């Protein structure tokens, strides 16, 4: 695959991921949404379906990694060339910002209404993660463990360098990985909102800061490094465990 294919595939796939993921958060959060109050289970499945749609869409061009941590993990494991990594990551971050913008446009009426109501809702949580207990060490460990729990099954399912270079190259594995993401959300997502993907968090966080969204709330930039560093560290550890054990 060419560098252009990698960039375009990851851009489109990650945009779809974030459109679905931020979209379900907006649907559950914002007033005058038909899904308002639907809860955490709906959010977990919405993000899982976002992985399903994004990875399948990107698969023919780039393999459908749609996550910088997964890309780095594949590079450590040996199935992705290090010289291709920048093109994956650039596409993923650009796609994440596009997906966040599309979510804002889709729910624009609800965002505007949010500003007019007495009990206005802070909107940062629609786009990015935040901890329930603000403890940087605990939060970092949570993201590391959750991403190890993502990376190891991905490598086991696709066979790492023994078989394919991306999570979307085969039909059944990407479906199972989507269900894995649902499971991570349900079981491990409570403390931090389970970023497990630097592009998923930082791209929409930047977009949220740039868009004219009323009642944004705090951007919590002091926390923003944890959803980047934690998943990358977790993916590297997961890939190292896979290389040692398999």
C-alpha positions as CSV (number, residue, x, y, z in Angstrom):
1,X,0.0,0.0,0.0
2,X,1.2,3.5,-0.8
3,X,1.7,6.3,1.8
4,X,-1.3,8.1,0.2
5,X,-3.5,5.0,0.6
6,X,-2.5,4.8,4.3
7,X,-3.2,8.5,5.0
8,X,-6.6,8.5,3.2
9,X,-7.7,5.2,4.6
10,X,-6.9,6.1,8.1
11,X,-8.4,9.6,7.7
12,X,-11.7,8.2,6.5
13,X,-11.8,5.3,8.9
14,X,-11.0,7.4,12.0
15,X,-13.5,10.1,10.9
16,X,-16.2,7.5,10.9
17,X,-15.1,6.1,14.2
18,X,-15.3,9.5,15.9
19,X,-18.6,10.4,14.1
20,X,-20.1,7.3,15.6
21,X,-18.4,7.6,19.0
22,X,-18.8,11.3,19.7
23,X,-22.3,11.0,18.1
24,X,-23.5,8.5,20.6
25,X,-22.1,10.6,23.4
26,X,-24.0,13.6,22.0
27,X,-27.1,11.5,21.6
28,X,-27.0,10.4,25.2
29,X,-26.0,13.8,26.7
30,X,-27.8,16.6,24.9
31,X,-31.3,17.8,25.6
32,X,-33.9,17.2,22.8
33,X,-32.0,14.2,21.6
34,X,-34.2,11.1,21.3
35,X,-31.5,9.0,23.0
36,X,-30.9,11.4,25.9
37,X,-30.2,9.5,29.2
38,X,-29.8,6.1,27.4
39,X,-26.7,5.5,29.5
40,X,-23.3,3.9,29.5
41,X,-24.2,0.6,27.8
42,X,-25.5,2.5,24.8
43,X,-22.3,4.6,24.7
44,X,-20.1,1.4,24.9
45,X,-21.9,-0.2,22.0
46,X,-21.9,3.1,20.0
47,X,-18.1,3.2,20.2
48,X,-17.9,-0.5,19.3
49,X,-20.0,0.0,16.2
50,X,-17.8,3.0,15.4
51,X,-14.7,0.8,15.4
52,X,-16.6,-1.7,13.2
53,X,-17.6,0.9,10.6
54,X,-14.3,2.7,10.6
55,X,-12.1,-0.3,10.4
56,X,-14.1,-2.0,7.7
57,X,-14.2,1.2,5.7
58,X,-10.4,1.8,6.0
59,X,-9.4,-1.8,5.5
60,X,-9.1,-1.8,1.7
61,X,-6.7,1.1,1.8
62,X,-4.7,1.0,5.0
63,X,-5.7,-2.1,7.0
64,X,-8.0,-0.1,9.3
65,X,-5.8,0.5,12.3
66,X,-7.6,3.8,13.2
67,X,-5.6,4.2,16.4
68,X,-2.1,5.6,16.9
69,X,-1.5,3.3,19.8
70,X,-2.4,0.3,17.8
71,X,-0.2,1.5,14.9
72,X,2.8,1.9,17.3
73,X,2.0,-1.5,18.8
74,X,2.0,-3.1,15.4
75,X,5.3,-1.4,14.6
76,X,6.9,-2.7,17.8
77,X,5.5,-6.2,17.1
78,X,6.9,-6.0,13.5
79,X,3.8,-6.1,11.2
80,X,3.9,-2.3,10.4
81,X,7.0,-0.6,9.0
82,X,8.2,2.2,11.1
83,X,8.6,4.5,8.1
84,X,4.8,4.1,7.5
85,X,3.9,5.1,11.1
86,X,3.8,8.9,10.5
87,X,1.3,8.5,7.6
88,X,-0.9,6.4,9.7
89,X,-0.8,8.8,12.7
90,X,-1.3,11.9,10.6
91,X,-4.4,10.4,8.9
92,X,-5.8,9.3,12.2
93,X,-5.5,12.7,13.9
94,X,-6.8,14.5,10.9
95,X,-9.7,12.0,10.6
96,X,-10.5,12.4,14.3
97,X,-10.8,16.2,13.9
98,X,-13.0,15.8,10.9
99,X,-15.3,13.3,12.6
100,X,-15.6,15.6,15.6
101,X,-16.6,18.4,13.4
102,X,-19.2,16.3,11.6
103,X,-20.7,15.3,15.0
104,X,-21.0,19.0,15.9
105,X,-22.7,19.8,12.6
106,X,-25.1,16.8,13.0
107,X,-26.1,17.9,16.5
108,X,-25.8,21.7,15.9
109,X,-29.4,22.4,16.9
110,X,-29.0,20.5,20.2
111,X,-25.7,22.3,20.9
112,X,-27.3,25.7,20.3
113,X,-30.3,24.8,22.5
114,X,-28.0,23.7,25.2
115,X,-26.7,27.3,25.5
116,X,-30.3,28.7,25.9
117,X,-31.5,26.4,28.7
118,X,-31.1,27.2,32.4
119,X,-29.4,23.8,33.2
120,X,-26.8,24.0,30.4
121,X,-24.7,20.9,29.9
122,X,-20.9,21.1,29.6
123,X,-20.0,19.6,26.3
124,X,-16.3,18.5,26.6
125,X,-17.3,15.0,27.6
126,X,-19.1,14.5,24.3
127,X,-15.7,14.9,22.5
128,X,-13.0,13.6,24.8
129,X,-12.5,11.7,28.0
130,X,-12.2,12.8,31.6
131,X,-11.6,11.0,34.9
132,X,-14.2,10.4,37.5
133,X,-11.5,10.7,40.2
134,X,-8.7,13.1,39.3
135,X,-5.6,11.1,40.2
136,X,-3.0,11.2,37.4
137,X,-1.1,8.1,38.5
138,X,-4.3,6.1,38.9
139,X,-5.7,7.5,35.6
140,X,-2.5,6.7,33.7
141,X,-2.4,3.1,35.0
142,X,-6.1,2.7,34.0
143,X,-5.3,3.7,30.4
144,X,-2.2,1.5,30.2
145,X,-4.0,-1.6,31.5
146,X,-7.1,-1.0,29.2
147,X,-4.8,-0.6,26.2
148,X,-2.9,-3.7,27.0
149,X,-6.3,-5.4,27.1
150,X,-6.9,-4.1,23.7
151,X,-3.6,-4.7,22.0
152,X,-3.0,-8.3,23.1
153,X,-6.3,-9.7,21.8
154,X,-5.9,-7.7,18.5
155,X,-2.5,-9.3,17.9
156,X,-3.8,-12.7,18.8
157,X,-6.8,-12.4,16.5
158,X,-5.0,-11.1,13.5
159,X,-1.8,-13.0,14.1
160,X,0.5,-9.9,14.1
161,X,3.3,-10.1,11.5
162,X,2.5,-13.8,11.0
163,X,-0.6,-12.8,9.0
164,X,-1.7,-9.2,8.4
165,X,-0.7,-5.6,9.1
166,X,-4.0,-4.1,10.2
167,X,-7.1,-4.9,12.2
168,X,-9.4,-4.7,9.2
169,X,-7.8,-7.0,6.8
170,X,-10.1,-9.9,7.6
171,X,-13.8,-10.0,8.1
172,X,-14.3,-11.9,11.4
173,X,-11.4,-10.4,13.4
174,X,-12.6,-6.8,13.0
175,X,-16.1,-7.8,14.2
176,X,-14.6,-9.5,17.2
177,X,-12.3,-6.5,17.9
178,X,-15.3,-4.2,17.8
179,X,-17.0,-6.4,20.5
180,X,-13.7,-6.3,22.4
181,X,-13.9,-2.5,22.4
182,X,-17.5,-2.8,23.8
183,X,-16.3,-5.1,26.5
184,X,-13.4,-2.7,27.4
185,X,-15.9,0.1,27.7
186,X,-18.3,-1.9,29.9
187,X,-15.6,-3.4,32.2
188,X,-12.7,-1.0,32.2
189,X,-14.1,2.3,31.0
190,X,-15.6,3.5,34.3
191,X,-12.6,5.3,35.8
192,X,-11.5,7.4,32.8
193,X,-13.9,6.9,29.9
194,X,-11.4,4.5,28.2
195,X,-9.6,6.6,25.6
196,X,-7.4,3.7,24.5
197,X,-6.7,5.8,21.4
198,X,-4.7,9.0,21.4
199,X,-6.4,10.3,18.2
200,X,-9.8,9.5,19.6
201,X,-9.2,11.9,22.6
202,X,-6.8,14.6,21.5
203,X,-8.2,15.2,18.0
204,X,-11.8,15.8,19.2
205,X,-10.4,17.7,22.3
206,X,-8.6,20.2,20.0
207,X,-11.7,20.4,17.7
208,X,-13.9,21.1,20.7
209,X,-11.6,24.0,21.7
210,X,-11.7,25.5,18.2
211,X,-15.4,25.1,17.3
212,X,-17.9,27.8,18.4
213,X,-19.7,25.5,20.9
214,X,-21.6,27.3,23.7
215,X,-21.1,26.2,27.3
216,X,-17.9,24.3,26.6
217,X,-16.8,23.9,30.1
218,X,-13.2,23.4,31.0
219,X,-10.9,21.9,28.4
220,X,-8.9,20.1,31.1
221,X,-5.6,20.4,29.3
222,X,-3.7,19.3,32.4
223,X,-5.3,15.9,31.9
224,X,-5.0,15.7,28.1
225,X,-1.5,14.0,28.2
226,X,-2.9,10.9,30.0
227,X,-5.1,9.7,27.1
228,X,-2.1,10.0,24.8
229,X,0.7,8.6,26.9
230,X,-1.3,5.9,28.6
231,X,-2.5,4.2,25.4
232,X,0.9,4.4,23.7
233,X,2.6,2.8,26.7
234,X,-0.1,0.2,27.0
235,X,0.2,-0.7,23.3
236,X,4.0,-1.0,23.5
237,X,3.8,-3.2,26.6
238,X,1.1,-5.3,24.9
239,X,3.2,-5.8,21.8
240,X,6.3,-6.7,23.8
241,X,4.3,-9.3,25.8
242,X,3.0,-10.7,22.5
243,X,6.5,-10.9,21.0
244,X,7.8,-12.6,24.1
245,X,4.9,-15.1,24.6
246,X,4.1,-16.0,21.0
